[in-house]
Amino acid sequence: MQKFAKELLEVVDNLERAIESAHADDPVTEGVRLTHKALLDVLNKNGVEMVDPQGEKFNADLHEAVGIDEEAEADTVGTVLQKGYSLNGRLLRPAMVRVGQ
């Protein structure tokens, strides 16, 4: 289940990028949003939960620091570049973040 769920996270990431890059609320964009929500619901029903560390203290067990966020407080997650996920309480993928210095 872990390997399967991790591979599905790539699909979630791609759907999120498509939503972020959409400029209008056209039917295709709405379809992508609904597909994204449906996929997250299925993952959630099977024990996969999002780890959103925005504004939390940096935790190396949950977060992967890939840069410095000049606007964030020291040792606090500023920018979240990629959300993290857990599977049944165990870390599936760490969140990729920029941290305040």
N, C-alpha and C positions, 0 to 999 in steps of 0.2 A: 504494500500500500504506500509506503514511504516514497519509493522510486516513482511510482505512478503519479502521486500527488505532486511531487517536485517537478515532474515534466509538465504537468498541467499549469503550474505557476508561470511558465513561459507564455502560455496562451493568455493568462490573465494579464501579464505585463504588456503583451502586444495589444490587447483590447484597451487597456488603460492609455497606452500611447496613441491609439487611434482616436479615442475620445478627447484627449488633450489637444490633438492637432486639428480636430474638427472646428470649423469656423461658424457653421450655421446649425440650427435645429431642424435639419431636414429629416425625412423618414429613414434614410440610411443610418444617420448618426443615432437616431432614437433606437433603431434596431440593434446597433452595436452596444448601446447602453443596456438594453434589455438582455442581450446575450451575456454581457459582463455580469449583470446582477444575477442571472440564472446560474451561471457557472459558480459564482461565489456562494450562492445558496446551497448548491450541491456539495461543494467542498466543505462548507460549514456543517452540513448534516452528517458528513463523514469525518468530522473531527479536525478539519483544517481551519485555523483561525488566523486572522491578520494580526501582526505585531506592528502597531504604528507608534513609533517612539518620539514623535514630534514634541519638542519641549521637555522631554525627560532627561534625566542625568544619563550620561554615556555609560553603557554597560557592555564590556567587551564580550560577555557571554551571549548577548542578544543582538549586538550591533557590530557592523564592520565599518570602521572609520576609513574613508577614502579621501578626505580633504578637510580643510579648515573653513569654517563659516565665520567670517569677520564680525557679523552682526549678532551672533549667538553668545550667550553667557559662557564663561569658562566651564569646561567639562559637561556641557549641555548640548544635546542634539539640536542642530539648527535646521539644516536642509535634509530632507529624506529623499534620496535619489531612487531608491527601490525599496518597497515595503518588505518587511520580513513576515514569515509565517511559521506557525507551530502546528504540529500534528499530535493530537491527544496530549497536549501539555509539554511535548518535547519539541525543541527547536528544529524546524525543517529547513529554514533558510534565514540567515541573519539579515537584518535591515541594513542596506548600504546608505551611510549617512555622512554628512559633514558636521564637524563638531567645533564648538567655540573654543578658543585658545585661552 
